[in-house]
Amino acid sequence: MESLPPVTTQFLLTCLPSLFFLGALCHILSVHKTNKALITELSEASRILEQKEGEMTSLKERYSTVLNFQESLKIAKLSTQLQKPRTSVQTTSKKNLVPEKYLYAQSLAEKGMSAEEIGSILTMSPHEADQLISLSRIAQAH
């Protein structure tokens, strides 16, 4: 069997740098390929992010529109309730529809008291008492 010639120092000194260079070159090419793949992934992620930001902006605008509509609806409901006559909100009993002070004024007028007397008893002006007496007479006539 033949033996291989011994590796000479000069051979090692000339080949080793070339081997290191080839190894480094392979590593650089591998890193470059990985970087290209990462750049592609980053570009795709950026594109998706921009798309999602646009969708989110659109959703925020729609949400704001819905909130404004709900607020307008609340205001309209409140306005409608405020526009209802008080008598429709209160109970249907006639006694509850008329304030107690007015019932007292009617009762005192039926007993023959004057508007001035009724006003002083119920702490109201004689003019207001006179109006209440007139209104109670009109209501009794109907």
C-alpha positions in Angstrom: 0.0 0.0 0.0 1.2 3.3 -0.9 1.4 6.0 1.7 0.3 9.5 1.1 2.9 12.1 1.1 3.1 13.9 4.3 1.3 17.2 4.5 3.8 19.9 4.2 3.7 23.1 6.1 3.8 25.1 2.8 0.8 23.2 1.5 -1.1 24.0 4.7 -0.2 27.6 4.6 -1.4 28.0 1.0 -4.6 25.9 1.3 -5.9 26.9 4.7 -6.6 30.5 3.8 -8.4 29.5 0.7 -10.5 27.0 2.8 -11.3 29.7 5.4 -12.2 32.1 2.6 -14.6 29.5 1.0 -16.2 28.8 4.4 -16.7 32.6 5.0 -18.1 33.0 1.5 -20.6 30.2 2.1 -21.6 31.8 5.4 -22.0 35.2 3.8 -24.2 33.8 1.0 -26.3 31.9 3.6 -26.8 35.1 5.7 -27.6 37.1 2.5 -30.2 34.5 1.5 -31.7 34.6 5.1 -31.7 38.5 5.0 -33.6 38.4 1.6 -36.2 36.1 3.1 -36.6 38.3 6.2 -36.9 41.5 4.0 -39.7 39.8 2.0 -41.5 38.7 5.2 -41.1 42.3 6.6 -42.5 43.8 3.5 -45.5 41.5 3.6 -46.0 42.2 7.3 -45.9 45.9 6.6 -48.4 45.6 3.8 -50.8 43.6 6.0 -50.3 46.1 8.9 -51.2 49.0 6.6 -54.3 47.1 5.4 -55.4 46.4 9.0 -54.8 50.1 9.9 -57.1 51.1 7.1 -59.8 48.6 8.2 -59.4 49.8 11.8 -59.9 53.5 10.7 -63.0 52.5 8.8 -64.3 50.6 11.9 -63.6 53.6 14.1 -65.6 55.8 11.8 -68.5 53.4 11.7 -68.4 53.1 15.5 -68.4 56.9 15.8 -71.4 57.1 13.5 -73.3 54.5 15.5 -72.5 56.3 18.8 -73.7 59.6 17.3 -76.9 57.9 16.1 -77.5 56.4 19.5 -77.0 59.7 21.2 -79.4 61.4 18.7 -81.9 58.6 19.4 -81.6 59.2 23.2 -82.1 62.9 22.7 -85.1 62.3 20.5 -86.6 59.9 23.0 -86.1 62.4 25.8 -87.6 65.2 23.7 -90.6 63.1 23.0 -91.1 62.3 26.6 -90.8 65.9 27.6 -93.4 66.9 25.0 -96.0 64.5 26.3 -98.6 66.3 28.4 -98.2 65.8 32.1 -101.6 64.2 32.3 -100.6 61.3 30.1 -97.6 60.6 32.3 -99.6 60.7 35.6 -102.3 58.1 36.6 -105.7 58.2 35.1 -107.5 59.0 38.3 -109.0 62.5 38.0 -107.9 63.4 41.5 -104.3 62.7 40.7 -104.5 64.8 37.5 -105.3 68.0 39.3 -102.9 69.4 41.9 -104.1 69.2 45.4 -103.9 73.0 45.8 -106.4 73.4 43.0 -108.8 71.0 44.6 -108.6 72.9 47.8 -109.3 76.2 45.9 -112.4 74.6 44.3 -113.6 73.2 47.6 -113.2 76.6 49.4 -114.9 78.4 46.5 -117.9 76.0 46.7 -118.1 76.9 50.4 -118.5 80.6 49.4 -115.1 82.0 50.2 -113.7 84.9 48.1 -110.7 84.8 45.9 -108.8 87.0 48.5 -109.6 84.6 51.3 -108.7 81.5 49.3 -105.4 83.2 48.2 -104.4 83.9 51.7 -105.2 80.4 53.0 -103.4 78.6 50.1 -100.5 81.2 49.9 -101.2 82.4 46.4 -102.2 85.7 44.9 -105.9 86.7 44.8 -105.6 86.8 41.0 -104.4 83.2 40.8 -107.1 82.1 43.2 -109.7 83.9 41.0 -108.4 82.1 37.9 -108.6 78.7 39.7 -112.2 79.5 40.8 -113.1 80.4 37.2 -111.4 77.3 35.8 -113.2 75.0 38.3 -116.6 76.5 37.3 -115.8 75.9 33.6 -114.7 72.3 34.3 -117.9 71.7 36.3 -120.0 73.0 33.4 -118.6 70.5 31.0 
